[in-house]
């Protein structure tokens, strides 16, 4: 059945791919986007990658009138609009809380007055903080953390209370949150608010915790975006990717087309309402391995630079258990990392990127957020 669908943040990286996915499925799509220059560039005009069939409304999530106009005649909502960036959230606190938390509240206020059939909200792996671990006896450890003293002494890996090493495990949805940044707090508040109000007003609501999403259309000149876009911007400018700690952090990289498909499946699945799902590849690799693979895919011989520095709020290992999404949504990742990197490199070859990474690092360091 064709639906009228609103995507907040629909002109952005994930949102534009979701537009494509929904249009292909026969739906009518409207996007509400504030078109901020950090993401869309100084001109902030309609991006060429946004399908012409998409109705684009420019507006801020905190503007109740703009949100109500965008909701007119809509059957389902994908709430993707968000300021994104762990580090930036720690010094633009008012902006992040305003756009992410208040913006979500404005949307939910409007939906409480005119409920829709389905609501899918984009959450994040950041809500977990550190991922799940296992101790030497094979017992799960869900509250592992690192100390400031340990980080200053370059003790990067996780150890238990007995001082013995912990082994990282795939992280399932039942792991309790460990909110290590304002952004993580924002995303947890967004998913909780949406599930709470959705349940109260009969809106079938699902929260999707995205892991490290990559692919074409990322904002390459935004130094607070995804790590692959940041590495790509560095390499395009002939500079080595900069790795915090020792580059041994493990992450789960999922292609944006798989994410868009998971979003559509969450809207369609009768088992999805009221639930939270990880959306990821189900595989992990280290940041150093990722940098090396991207450099090779770009036919470059630029080795990453290990800085030995660390950022406040960064975590060591977090990668996903996607069993719940397989069971509840029928989701199965289709894009292997090597194939996704080939596509990304082809897209990067047509882009111009301004490398702001060193500015970002200095910005964080001046506030004591990088050591």
C-alpha positions, 0 to 999 in steps of 0.5 A: 500500500502506497503511503504519504511519508515524511522524512525529517532530515530527508535531504541528508546522507541517510535521509536521501538514500531512504527517499530512494528506497521509499520511492522505489517501493511506490511511496510518496515522500516529503522531506523536512530539512534545515539544510545547515551549512555544516552538512550541506555546504555554504550554499545550502541549496537542494542537493543534486542527489535528492530525487526530484520526486521528493517534496523538499520543505526547508524548516527547523525541527524546533519550529512547530508551524514548520513541523505541522505543515510538513505533517499535513496529509502524512501517514508515516514519519521517519525521524532522522533529523539530528545534529550528529557528532560525539565530540561537537556535542560536548561543547555545543551543548545548547545546540545539540539539546535544542535540535535533537531533544527539543526538536523531537519534542516538537514533532511528538507534540504535533503527532500527539494532536494528529497521530500517524500510523507508523513512526521510525526514529533514528537512534545510535550505537552511541547509547551503549557507550562501551560495548558488551565484553566477556571476562576470563570465566566467560561471563558477560560484562555490561558495565566495562569502562576506562579510567582517565588515569588509564587513558593518560597512561595509554592503557587502551584496552579494557580490563575487569575489576580484577585487572584481567583483560576483557574480550569484546563481544557483539553488543545486543539491544539488552545491554544497558545504556552508558551515555558518555556524551551529550549526543549519546544522551540526546539519542537515548532521549529521542528513542525513549520519547518516541516509544513513550508517546507512540505507545500512548497515542497508538502510533506504531513506533520503532527505534533503530540504533545505527552503527557506523554508517558509510557510503556515497553522499556523506558530508566530506567537509564536516569533521564531525561526521562518520570516520570513513568520510573523515578518512576519505577527506584526508586521503583526497587531500594527500594527507594520512588519516589520523588515528586516536589511541593506537587505532585498535578500536573495533567498530561495525561499518554498515552501508547506507543502502542497507540502513535505508532498507532496514528503515523501510522494513521497520515501517512495514514489519508487524513485529517492529512497533514498540521495539528497538533494533541494532542496524549494522553489518554484524562484523567488526574491524579496527579503525587502523584496518579500515584506514588501510583498506580505504587507502588501498581501495583509493590506490594510494600508499598513504599510511595512517598516522597513529597520534596516541591521543584520546578524546573524552567520551570515546569508547574502545570497542562496540560492534553489533549483534544483529540477531533481533533485526534478523528475527524481527525485521527480516533484515540481512545486510547485503553490501560487503565492506569491500564492495561498499568501499569500491563504490565509495571510492568511485564517488570520492573521485568525483568530490572535492573535500575541505579537510578540517580534521586538524581544526576539529582536533584543535577545537576539542583540545582547546576545551580539554576534550582531547589529550 
